[in-house]
Amino acid sequence: MSLHTQYLESFLRSQFYMLRMDGPLPLPYRHYIAIMAAARHQCSYLINMHVDEFLKTGGMAEWLNGLEYVPQRLKNLNEINKLLAHRPWLITKEHIQKLVKTGENNWSLPELVHAVVLLTHYHALASFVFGSGINPERDPDISNGFRLISVNNFCIVDSLSELEALMERMKRLQEEREDDEASQEEMTTRFEKEKKESLFVVSGDTFHSFPHSADVSRYIEDPGFGYEDFARRGEEHLPTFRAQDYTWENHGFSLVNRLYSDIGHLLDEKFRMVYSLTYNTMATHEDVDTTMLRRALFNYVHCMFGIRYDDYDYGEVNQLLERSLKVYIKTVTCYPERTTKRMYDSYWRQFKHSEKVHVNLLLMEARMQAELLYALRAITRHLT
């Protein structure tokens, strides 16, 4: 992240606030929730970090033996942790009601919002950790199963044709956009097409799943529960989340800020920062407007989570994101523990390492925002 200092400052401010500053939850709870979230993706790097922090802030060592040793109210977060991490569109107001209903193990709404912010933050951070090669990559040919990967050895391809073709497509799309406004009906069709096509974006590596190790599985229930495509074959029962009906700017931001003061401002700054971050370069080219590309990356993540923007032409996603990049995005966002160095190397081969880290930042924040929108919409429905 230090390759992008402006963003890093914003990230650290919000993380420091949710872990250390005044808030509804006691400090050990915050770190334990981070552990529960990271465990959904087998992210031992984050788990180990927060096990240390949990003990330093006065957490009971016994809790680290597993979920059966923690208070019931923490255990009650299991369901929402699981859904947020893998299928956030399934979260309903009933899940919220169950957690906040009166009783000795209930959560207050401010506590629940703090917990949700932590869960979404650490699910998304696991995506960044695996996407950037910070977590060791598992290797079936090595006795302990792990080998550290380095992502600094990116290769420069002699031919820049891939890059030139991408820039040409961006230029053409910009011109077409100025000349031709697609109808609302056509825009909907393009979204549906992209959503269905995302079903077929899989790579051989993604089927390589590993059993949860004991130090991870003790923090989760239902380890077999994972991401399933929003648009599963032959199923039409899930309504698309129309972004205009519940936006971060108009709805989510104010709800979060009301129940957990100031975190809304910090998250908003972080979302805006990553979305607008640009150095106006693409590999060896300078003075390039990358807005279109950044928007395609962000919206593709939301598309896989069933969120649609009425004013966005999803035809651009297909034009701008090549197949190897889509495989990478889907893996990092939906099952980050399966990310491999081969996937990282296979897309945008002539781009700088810092540019690929920038992609990971966009994917992380798009994922966090998608999860948050589903959770906050459910809380809003509970309140109304």
TAFEN-V36041 format. One record per residue. N is the residue number from 0. RES is the residue in one letter. OMEGA is omega as a letter, one per 40 degrees, with the letter a starting at -180 (none if undefined). D_LAST is the distance of its C-alpha to the last C-alpha in Angstrom with 1 decimal. Layout:
# TAFEN-V36041
n->(N & N)
res->(RES & RES)
omega->(OMEGA & OMEGA)
d_last->(D_LAST & D_LAST)
This chain:
# TAFEN-V36041
n->(0 & 1 & 2 & 3 & 4 & 5 & 6 & 7 & 8 & 9 & 10 & 11 & 12 & 13 & 14 & 15 & 16 & 17 & 18 & 19 & 20 & 21 & 22 & 23 & 24 & 25 & 26 & 27 & 28 & 29 & 30 & 31 & 32 & 33 & 34 & 35 & 36 & 37 & 38 & 39 & 40 & 41 & 42 & 43 & 44 & 45 & 46 & 47 & 48 & 49 & 50 & 51 & 52 & 53 & 54 & 55 & 56 & 57 & 58 & 59 & 60 & 61 & 62 & 63 & 64 & 65 & 66 & 67 & 68 & 69 & 70 & 71 & 72 & 73 & 74 & 75 & 76 & 77 & 78 & 79 & 80 & 81 & 82 & 83 & 84 & 85 & 86 & 87 & 88 & 89 & 90 & 91 & 92 & 93 & 94 & 95 & 96 & 97 & 98 & 99 & 100 & 101 & 102 & 103 & 104 & 105 & 106 & 107 & 108 & 109 & 110 & 111 & 112 & 113 & 114 & 115 & 116 & 117 & 118 & 119 & 120 & 121 & 122 & 123 & 124 & 125 & 126 & 127 & 128 & 129 & 130 & 131 & 132 & 133 & 134 & 135 & 136 & 137 & 138 & 139 & 140 & 141 & 142 & 143 & 144 & 145 & 146 & 147 & 148 & 149 & 150 & 151 & 152 & 153 & 154 & 155 & 156 & 157 & 158 & 159 & 160 & 161 & 162 & 163 & 164 & 165 & 166 & 167 & 168 & 169 & 170 & 171 & 172 & 173 & 174 & 175 & 176 & 177 & 178 & 179 & 180 & 181 & 182 & 183 & 184 & 185 & 186 & 187 & 188 & 189 & 190 & 191 & 192 & 193 & 194 & 195 & 196 & 197 & 198 & 199 & 200 & 201 & 202 & 203 & 204 & 205 & 206 & 207 & 208 & 209 & 210 & 211 & 212 & 213 & 214 & 215 & 216 & 217 & 218 & 219 & 220 & 221 & 222 & 223 & 224 & 225 & 226 & 227 & 228 & 229 & 230 & 231 & 232 & 233 & 234 & 235 & 236 & 237 & 238 & 239 & 240 & 241 & 242 & 243 & 244 & 245 & 246 & 247 & 248 & 249 & 250 & 251 & 252 & 253 & 254 & 255 & 256 & 257 & 258 & 259 & 260 & 261 & 262 & 263 & 264 & 265 & 266 & 267 & 268 & 269 & 270 & 271 & 272 & 273 & 274 & 275 & 276 & 277 & 278 & 279 & 280 & 281 & 282 & 283 & 284 & 285 & 286 & 287 & 288 & 289 & 290 & 291 & 292 & 293 & 294 & 295 & 296 & 297 & 298 & 299 & 300 & 301 & 302 & 303 & 304 & 305 & 306 & 307 & 308 & 309 & 310 & 311 & 312 & 313 & 314 & 315 & 316 & 317 & 318 & 319 & 320 & 321 & 322 & 323 & 324 & 325 & 326 & 327 & 328 & 329 & 330 & 331 & 332 & 333 & 334 & 335 & 336 & 337 & 338 & 339 & 340 & 341 & 342 & 343 & 344 & 345 & 346 & 347 & 348 & 349 & 350 & 351 & 352 & 353 & 354 & 355 & 356 & 357 & 358 & 359 & 360 & 361 & 362 & 363 & 364 & 365 & 366 & 367 & 368 & 369 & 370 & 371 & 372 & 373 & 374 & 375 & 376 & 377 & 378 & 379 & 380 & 381 & 382 & 383)
res->(M & S & L & H & T & Q & Y & L & E & S & F & L & R & S & Q & F & Y & M & L & R & M & D & G & P & L & P & L & P & Y & R & H & Y & I & A & I & M & A & A & A & R & H & Q & C & S & Y & L & I & N & M & H & V & D & E & F & L & K & T & G & G & M & A & E & W & L & N & G & L & E & Y & V & P & Q & R & L & K & N & L & N & E & I & N & K & L & L & A & H & R & P & W & L & I & T & K & E & H & I & Q & K & L & V & K & T & G & E & N & N & W & S & L & P & E & L & V & H & A & V & V & L & L & T & H & Y & H & A & L & A & S & F & V & F & G & S & G & I & N & P & E & R & D & P & D & I & S & N & G & F & R & L & I & S & V & N & N & F & C & I & V & D & S & L & S & E & L & E & A & L & M & E & R & M & K & R & L & Q & E & E & R & E & D & D & E & A & S & Q & E & E & M & T & T & R & F & E & K & E & K & K & E & S & L & F & V & V & S & G & D & T & F & H & S & F & P & H & S & A & D & V & S & R & Y & I & E & D & P & G & F & G & Y & E & D & F & A & R & R & G & E & E & H & L & P & T & F & R & A & Q & D & Y & T & W & E & N & H & G & F & S & L & V & N & R & L & Y & S & D & I & G & H & L & L & D & E & K & F & R & M & V & Y & S & L & T & Y & N & T & M & A & T & H & E & D & V & D & T & T & M & L & R & R & A & L & F & N & Y & V & H & C & M & F & G & I & R & Y & D & D & Y & D & Y & G & E & V & N & Q & L & L & E & R & S & L & K & V & Y & I & K & T & V & T & C & Y & P & E & R & T & T & K & R & M & Y & D & S & Y & W & R & Q & F & K & H & S & E & K & V & H & V & N & L & L & L & M & E & A & R & M & Q & A & E & L & L & Y & A & L & R & A & I & T & R & H & L & T)
omega->(a & i & a & a & a & i & a & i & a & i & a & i & a & i & i & a & a & a & a & a & i & i & a & a & i & a & a & i & a & a & i & i & i & i & i & a & a & a & i & i & i & a & a & i & a & i & a & i & a & i & i & a & i & a & a & a & i & i & a & a & a & a & a & i & i & a & a & a & a & i & a & a & i & i & a & i & a & a & a & i & a & a & i & a & a & a & a & a & i & a & a & i & i & i & a & a & a & a & a & a & a & a & a & a & a & i & i & i & i & i & a & i & i & i & a & i & i & a & a & i & a & i & a & a & i & i & a & a & i & a & a & i & a & i & i & i & a & i & a & a & a & a & a & i & a & i & i & i & i & i & a & a & i & a & i & a & a & a & i & a & a & i & a & a & i & a & i & i & i & a & a & i & i & i & i & a & a & a & a & i & i & i & i & a & i & i & i & i & a & i & a & a & a & a & a & i & a & i & a & i & i & i & a & a & a & i & a & a & a & i & i & i & a & a & i & a & i & a & a & i & i & a & a & a & a & i & i & a & i & a & a & a & i & i & a & a & a & i & i & i & i & a & a & a & i & a & i & a & a & a & a & a & a & i & i & a & a & a & a & a & i & a & i & a & a & i & a & i & a & i & a & a & a & a & a & a & i & i & a & i & i & a & a & a & i & a & i & i & a & a & a & a & i & a & i & i & a & a & i & i & a & i & a & i & i & a & a & i & a & a & a & i & a & i & a & a & a & a & a & a & a & a & a & i & i & i & i & a & a & a & a & a & a & i & a & a & i & a & i & i & i & i & a & a & a & a & i & a & a & i & i & i & a & i & i & i & i & i & i & i & i & a & a & a & i & i & a & a & i & i & a & a & i & a & a & i & i & i & i & i & i & a & a & none)
d_last->(39.6 & 42.3 & 43.6 & 40.6 & 40.8 & 38.2 & 35.6 & 36.8 & 36.4 & 32.7 & 32.1 & 33.9 & 32.0 & 28.6 & 30.0 & 31.8 & 28.8 & 26.7 & 29.7 & 31.6 & 29.9 & 27.8 & 24.5 & 22.4 & 24.6 & 28.3 & 30.7 & 32.0 & 28.5 & 28.0 & 31.2 & 30.7 & 27.4 & 29.4 & 32.0 & 29.6 & 28.2 & 31.8 & 33.0 & 30.9 & 33.3 & 36.4 & 36.6 & 39.3 & 39.8 & 36.3 & 36.4 & 39.8 & 38.8 & 35.8 & 37.9 & 40.2 & 37.5 & 35.9 & 39.3 & 40.0 & 36.9 & 37.8 & 36.1 & 37.8 & 40.2 & 39.6 & 36.1 & 37.8 & 39.4 & 36.2 & 32.8 & 34.4 & 35.4 & 32.1 & 29.6 & 27.3 & 24.2 & 25.6 & 26.6 & 23.1 & 22.3 & 24.7 & 22.4 & 20.0 & 23.3 & 24.9 & 22.1 & 21.6 & 25.4 & 26.2 & 23.5 & 20.2 & 19.0 & 18.8 & 16.0 & 13.0 & 9.9 & 12.5 & 14.7 & 12.4 & 11.9 & 15.7 & 16.4 & 14.5 & 15.2 & 17.7 & 21.3 & 24.0 & 23.0 & 19.4 & 18.0 & 16.3 & 13.6 & 16.3 & 18.8 & 16.8 & 16.3 & 20.1 & 21.0 & 19.2 & 21.0 & 24.2 & 23.9 & 23.3 & 26.0 & 28.6 & 28.0 & 28.7 & 31.5 & 33.1 & 33.3 & 35.1 & 37.4 & 38.5 & 38.7 & 40.9 & 43.2 & 42.4 & 41.9 & 45.1 & 45.2 & 46.2 & 49.5 & 50.8 & 54.4 & 54.2 & 54.7 & 51.7 & 49.5 & 48.7 & 50.2 & 49.2 & 48.6 & 49.5 & 47.7 & 50.1 & 52.7 & 51.2 & 53.8 & 54.8 & 55.9 & 59.0 & 57.7 & 54.8 & 54.3 & 50.8 & 49.7 & 51.6 & 50.0 & 46.4 & 47.3 & 48.8 & 45.7 & 43.5 & 46.0 & 46.0 & 42.2 & 42.1 & 44.7 & 43.1 & 39.8 & 41.6 & 43.5 & 41.0 & 37.4 & 36.0 & 34.1 & 30.3 & 31.5 & 34.0 & 31.5 & 29.2 & 32.3 & 33.3 & 30.0 & 30.3 & 34.0 & 33.2 & 30.5 & 33.0 & 35.9 & 34.1 & 34.7 & 38.3 & 38.2 & 39.7 & 42.8 & 45.2 & 44.1 & 40.6 & 41.9 & 43.7 & 41.3 & 42.3 & 41.6 & 39.6 & 42.0 & 41.8 & 40.8 & 37.7 & 36.8 & 36.6 & 33.3 & 31.5 & 30.9 & 31.3 & 33.5 & 34.0 & 30.4 & 30.5 & 29.4 & 29.6 & 29.6 & 26.4 & 28.5 & 30.6 & 33.6 & 33.1 & 29.4 & 27.1 & 24.0 & 21.9 & 20.2 & 21.0 & 18.4 & 19.1 & 19.2 & 18.6 & 15.0 & 14.0 & 16.8 & 17.8 & 19.1 & 16.3 & 13.1 & 14.4 & 17.0 & 15.0 & 12.4 & 15.5 & 17.5 & 15.2 & 15.1 & 18.7 & 20.6 & 23.0 & 22.5 & 20.6 & 23.8 & 26.0 & 24.3 & 24.1 & 27.8 & 28.6 & 26.9 & 28.6 & 31.9 & 32.2 & 31.3 & 33.8 & 36.5 & 39.7 & 43.5 & 44.3 & 46.4 & 46.6 & 49.2 & 52.4 & 51.1 & 50.1 & 48.3 & 45.9 & 42.4 & 40.3 & 36.9 & 37.0 & 37.7 & 35.0 & 32.4 & 33.7 & 33.5 & 29.9 & 28.7 & 30.6 & 28.8 & 25.4 & 27.0 & 28.0 & 24.4 & 23.3 & 22.0 & 23.6 & 24.4 & 25.2 & 27.8 & 29.7 & 32.7 & 32.7 & 36.4 & 37.0 & 35.8 & 38.6 & 41.1 & 40.5 & 39.7 & 42.6 & 42.3 & 43.4 & 40.7 & 38.0 & 39.3 & 39.1 & 35.5 & 34.2 & 36.1 & 35.1 & 31.4 & 31.0 & 33.7 & 35.3 & 37.6 & 39.6 & 40.4 & 44.1 & 46.4 & 47.8 & 44.4 & 44.2 & 47.8 & 47.4 & 45.3 & 46.3 & 49.6 & 51.0 & 47.9 & 48.2 & 46.6 & 44.5 & 43.1 & 42.0 & 40.4 & 38.5 & 37.3 & 36.1 & 34.2 & 32.4 & 31.6 & 30.3 & 27.9 & 26.8 & 26.1 & 24.2 & 22.0 & 21.3 & 20.4 & 18.1 & 16.3 & 15.5 & 14.5 & 12.3 & 10.6 & 10.0 & 8.7 & 6.3 & 5.1 & 5.6 & 3.8 & 0.0)
